[in-house]
Amino acid sequence: MLTGKQRSYLRGLANGIDPIVYIGKAGYTDTVKMEIDRALLNRELVKVKIQEGSDLDCKTAANEAAFDLKADYVQSIGRKFTLYRKAKDPDKRKIVLPK
C-alpha cells in the first residue's frame, strides 16, 4: 500500500514516461495482462493507454489490472493509467520510494 507521499513521487516519475502497453478493442485480455506483468518486472512503473476503440473504463481497468498483478494503482488521467510494483530482487530495484 502506497502512502500519499509515495504516490505523489510516482506520479512525478510517470509524467516523464510514455505508455508502453496499449489496450485495444479486445479489452483487458490475458495477453495484455502478461505484457503489463512483463513491463512491471522490467521497469517497476508502467503507463498503459486504452485505445479509442475500446469500451473499457480507465479506472476500472486500472484497478482490475492492479488487483490481478498484485501492483499498486498510482493514477489515471483520461485514457491512461499508471501502475507500480516493487521488484522482488533488491538488485533489480530502480525506484527508491520516499518514506
N, C-alpha and C positions, 0 to 999 in steps of 0.2 A: 504494500500500500504506500503510495506516494504522499508526501506532505505537500502543502501549498507551495512552499519554497522550492521543493524539488520539481514539482510540476511546472512552475514558472521558469525554472532554469532550463528544463527540457523544451518548453515552448520556444525559448530563445534559440536553442540549438536547432530546432526543427525549422525555424524561419529561414535558415540558410540552405536547406536541402530540398531537392526536387523529389516528387513521387517516384518510387521505383517499382511499385506494384499497381496494376490497374485492374479494376473490376468492371467487366463488360455486361452485355445482355444476359449472359448465363447466370449472373449473380455470384454469390459467395459459394463457389464450388470447392471441392476437395483440392483441385489444382491450385486455386487461388490461396487456399489455406496453407498448402505446402510451400508456396512461393513466399508468403509472408513469414512463415516459420523459418525458412532458409535465410531470408533477409535479416530477421531478428538475430539469428545465430551469428551472422557475419558483422552486423552493424549495431545492434542493440536498439537503435532508434530508427523507426521506419515510417515513412509517409506513404499513404495509399490514396489513390484517386478513384472515385466512382465515375465511370463514363456516363455521358448523357443518355445513352440507350438503355441504361439500367434503371429499374424501378425501385431499387433499394433506398431506404432512408439511411443517411450517412451515420447518424448517431447510433441507430440500431445495429447497423453492420459493424461499426467500431466496437460496440460493447460485446457483440457476439464473437467477433474475432479475438478480442482481449480475453474473454472467458475461455474459448476453445484453446488458445495458445498459451494460457497462463501468463499473459502480459498485462501491463498497466496501460489504461487509456489515458492519453495525455491531452488531446484536444481534437475538435472537429471544427473546420471552417468551410462553409459552402459544401462542396462535394469531396473534400479532402479530410482525412483523419490521420492522426499520428499515434503510434503505439511504441511502448518501451518495454524491454525485458532485459534484465541484468544478465550478463554472461555467467555461466556456471563456473567456468575456468577462470581463476583470478588473472592468469597471464593474458587472456583474451579481452579483458575489460578495457574498453576505450573511453567510457564515460564515467567520471567520478562525480557522484551527486553530492550537493551540499547537505549538511546535516540539518 
